[in-house]
């Protein structure tokens, strides 16, 4: 299966438009609330849902959780 490069360009344009049209302050506030919840023992799903409703991207949501939890790296057993 081969995907035409125009699809990638179209998707990049859609993402740029989304980021331009959304409320940057609202996204930042929701992502900060997610980071704060991740530092505690709260259920993260409501915070993830709120961030998605404010048009935070999947990458931004993952980055917010990576800030708190870090990135898992499997230890090689030899």
Secondary structure, 3 states (H helix, E strand, C coil): CCCCHHHHHHHHHHHHHHHHHCCHHHHHHHHHHHHHHHHCCCCCHHHHHHHHHCCCCHHHHHHHHHHHHCCCCCCCCC
